[in-house]
Amino acid sequence: MVEIKNPLYDTAAPSTQALHAADHLQVTPDVAAPITVSTIYEYSSASVTANNYGPDQRYVYAREGTATTTKAEAALSTLTEGHAVLYGSGLTASLAVLVELKPKKIAIGHAYFGVKKVIEQYQGLVPGVQVVGAECDYAGVDLVWIESPINPTGEVLDIEKYALRAHAAGAKLVVDATFAPPPISYPFRQGADIVVHSATKYMGGHSDLLAGVVVAKDTKTAESLRYARYILGLNAGNLEAWLLLRSLKTLPVRITQQSATAKRIVALLESHRRLAVHTACHTPSAEQTSVGKAIHGVQHASLQQICPPFDVARQHPHGFGAVFAVNFRSKEQALFVARHLKLHAFATSLGGVESLVDWRHGWDVTAEPTLLRVSVGLESYEDLAADWKQALLALDDHERKQAAKL
Ligand SMILES: *Cc1c(COP(=O)(O)O)cnc(C)c1O
């Protein structure tokens, strides 16, 4: 059995794992992994079917695996507490899960719209596949697919609850944990059978690579996934794998910092919203009204009503993730703010070191047109807070000028 993972780092801290979990695959004296781009390798003199992985790694053809891909998978496997297989994108990884499990009836909840499109493609290939909601009865369901935290609000689901329900029905639970990579969440601990990540987001973290990961609990499933990847050519390229390997080294520090800043920005925007509201014991100042009156609501796991027995602290020992949503009173307000935030790029995607703001309705018509999704980067809290304030004040100024014209 092929073993890529080095169990030596299983109990190390995430930041140590991120730096050293692929060291055993380093066969040259380079401290930084070399960039290798070859798609073909000379046959070993001993045997052309030699072990393709491990310290004596010998590769034949890139679709079967490459040194860089394997290193990225070693680091990913240790970090995710499973056996990781790397793909060309998050959606390719989702397709690979369907090819592996061959479900006949899928229960899927709030999920990335692209994943639902992949399931439609699968339904086109395999007639008779049914799709129901994740809250429906699981009779006949063989695959339950959930996402946590969910897009675009950053709110979390009780993974254990879905695992218990899925397993009681004889179904497998797949968790798309793109919004909460390790050490933010570890869905196997709550009973997930397979974990999926779009590595394009936090794992890559610099908005410069497209990749996806499927993490299996056992090597046998990982091997089966790897075989189908080889047959179907669903691989990530060598350069992307190298960028990912490099990015993973800072994943734990990036995501915990981004997550902590996000929680503070969420609290700030929620306080701006509250302070603009007249109550029996609070009369908003002129500035409080100007800053907060356009904010209709803020959504993030840190503000979510959590009902027992969901132990959210157990599911999220190091934070909730760095994506949240803000609802404005109108679509025009949302778009104005998106265009006037200076430290936030108005662009899609999430998980990069630069803060981003996206108008999800443009991508997914089921998202409210008044909603902005925010992905908090590594800028300081103070600078991001000032950026929000100037954008909200610019909106107030704009609205006053519009009103004066009427
Ligand atoms: C982006 C994303 C995907 C798709 O990943 P790609 O790398 O863009 O193919 C899947 N799930 C979630 C939650 C995502 O955010």
PDBQT file of the ligand as one rigid body, heavy atoms in Angstrom, charges set to zero:
ROOT
HETATM    1  C1  LIG A 501     -14.779  27.923  -4.762  1.00  0.00    +0.000 C 
HETATM    2  C2  LIG A 501     -15.504  26.829  -4.119  1.00  0.00    +0.000 A 
HETATM    3  C3  LIG A 501     -15.628  25.590  -4.749  1.00  0.00    +0.000 A 
HETATM    4  C4  LIG A 501     -15.101  25.346  -6.135  1.00  0.00    +0.000 C 
HETATM    5  O1  LIG A 501     -13.710  25.372  -6.170  1.00  0.00    +0.000 OA
HETATM    6  P1  LIG A 501     -12.859  25.756  -7.459  1.00  0.00    +0.000 P 
HETATM    7  O2  LIG A 501     -11.458  25.633  -6.988  1.00  0.00    +0.000 OA
HETATM    8  O3  LIG A 501     -13.257  27.132  -7.868  1.00  0.00    +0.000 OA
HETATM    9  O4  LIG A 501     -13.214  24.764  -8.508  1.00  0.00    +0.000 OA
HETATM   10  C5  LIG A 501     -16.280  24.578  -4.070  1.00  0.00    +0.000 A 
HETATM   11  N1  LIG A 501     -16.819  24.775  -2.844  1.00  0.00    +0.000 NA
HETATM   12  C6  LIG A 501     -16.727  25.958  -2.220  1.00  0.00    +0.000 A 
HETATM   13  C7  LIG A 501     -17.316  26.106  -0.870  1.00  0.00    +0.000 C 
HETATM   14  C8  LIG A 501     -16.069  27.023  -2.836  1.00  0.00    +0.000 A 
HETATM   15  O5  LIG A 501     -15.986  28.203  -2.212  1.00  0.00    +0.000 OA
ENDROOT
TORSDOF 0
